[in-house]
Amino acid sequence: MTFPGSTTSAQDRAGLVKGELSAFATELEAEARALGFVAFGIAPAAGDDARGARLDAWIAAGMHGTMGWMEERAHHRRSPQGLWPQARSVIALGMSYAPAADPLLLAGQPEIGRISTYAQGADYHDVVKKALKHLARWIVAEGDRRRLGAETDGVGVKVFTDTAPVMEKPLAAAAGLGWQGKHTNVVSREHGSWLFLGEIYTTLDLAPSTPARDSCGSCRACQDACPTDAFPAPYRLDARRCVSYLTIEHKGPVPDDLREGLGNRIYGCDDCLAVCPWNKFAQAAHAMRPFLPRAELTAPELADLLTLDDAGFRALFSGSPIKRIGRNRFVRNCLYAAGNSGRRDLLAQVEPLLADEDPVVAEAAAWARAKLRSAATSAP
């Protein structure tokens, strides 16, 4: 960086730049919070050998299941600079979606389909990315105005939330937003387990935040709460057994031995998050208005959901992240929930799906019918 008319030494100029960047980061955090981000931190963009090794071991063990993109773009995922060599810093951000009600309340109502808290409101991808883009524009405008990126032809930025090969959770931990708990999700002292994450990669060399300290201690509540035993060890998730993976990412029939574990969960699972003791500090009032639950998605009746055709599915889940899995996979999930319900009255909605054009749906309907008939036969 040069300063017109200045005769200061290179060391003095470096000090001035450092001071400018520090002031810039302070104003950047204030701008981020004004946009609805409740957690803010900065991590280095350089690679971390231990982080990369954990990713490689997880993929080598096949724990990513059918999520082939995890393996195909692992070289980009290992470090921010692997994806964008010009990156110097990662601005990690979090938006709260802390629920007002206990996500486990519907566990004892088998006729109701349980939808993960994060999916009951607007699609977080759209909400978070809009705020990230706004903040990125501010970074470029302010950085260029202050000539912070003069040596690299201006300030460069790239924004990400969930859909790119970015190790969001480890980066959030490195930036001090929280630590990766034993359930592998980020846990914050202020916001519990309820944070949507986003990142801005930048060419600015910003001072990193202090990484968060692991405060799980001897607690294993999240491990014990998992209905499908998806944690072979603390801090290690086998996605192939995870309800969220099975109901969202997995396209074919769910393995027979895992279907009962789904219970009445039809999109995602909150169990390991909901039981985390750190949630007692999370304030539901921090949640952005778009993330507030839609009334029709808080406790939907399985009987209604099982009758959805493609048009009805698209209409019901317009603007929702649920829409991306499509009607067939969603109805498949509802059929597993119906089979687990023990409610013989749901046969009226299950049996027409035996002739569904999608073979996975038809097979799930046959399974559900057999389960319901068996439950009726064994009832006292």
Steps between C-alpha positions, in 0.01 A plus 500: 500500500628849424409830658538806271759745626608268780864441588431250776700179516368163384469395865298808585278449195441139608394626840260746343350228282459272800323777691274571202410133469425474871266798485346361184431163669328675791270690264448185297371313804259784578371491143459122518297521820278767347419251224384238750816299560533426871839328479812639332862396478801481273710195413814464287444378145808278505456126524496304824666160471306346789169623363580362156610167645171460687307566181708247307453233769124559512467464123731197490272329754204558268311699763386756242265239354369593156608864528753455223575871476675478837765274346506654153585845633692405812806681362300823501344430836823435691591869521359834384810557288444165337177643361630856444878544520470880529305479827682628808222507759166336567226707658278247677145602591200348672127575508290361784194287439447409865148360536248630750350153553671175592574314173440169681139577598352304209695181570196345669250590227554236229221629276696827459800538270803658663685754287840625612488846657723656236260400220177632652562856380647661191789337315809604693714478187316798355489703821862448602641544150311827451654639819845365404484671161399828663792473740738404218404813308570706810843335536595577140373858510659584836818310428549673168412841647770451762735351239540186710526285192710729284782251471269236355294720269223544751335283763386156387215308665304178453191401701386152601226337700468123506492433125875528422800279590568686822566347843261738671500351848877469547544852362235635738684336789835641381339846486369473856127473427484185709652154512407182317313299758484126534210506254745667252287815475609841624411578861502862615504619860249770405287325238521131579477267200273726296717686249478525123852553370637708215846602386664780305841421358704815444839609373535728803749377759288550812614407850350165602269462798579273792370147429224374727583258781323164508259505795317170454680347797374155597148565363372246248136607479514541123654156454236330712213686331574378147217264394713314245838483677668719240796587723763224504703722733475853644575765236447245221181468296417214267267678257374166368311452826399862562127579475572834332704327231248219456198730465666774293806382308436127455303438181413131508323282754620547857661179632245284683691500828492882520137566411357460848764740630354772282190504719277784381790711369422583138762766424819523699551444871558732794555245775876531546477879480195538723646316799821708513520670842652813345165575337381647829691815407345529152238769466215433258457876460831509312354295218447690177134552409528292178607201712188506715295184440211496256187381679429225246848350550518489879277194549378366164268199496644197323156426356512829310861471387450150358249632247739755346556481127786691336301821455371491857849434632646794310224732616531400866879530510548805281788702646598213730823296494278190502404567140841392374453131588189470285161343559607136465773502761283700737202264468741207545598653836135548596429135422776387735351725767154357433632145535664593829187670632293189578199699377285259296281790386791616282451195277246703305780734388774236479333240279442722192877560494564130434439585135715816499704554184817536706622151600665629819171655612308183411746284698477734800121477481517120506728513803271745678191290427668187635609683813155643564327168444748332734444767764125455475530123531725516805293764680333372821 
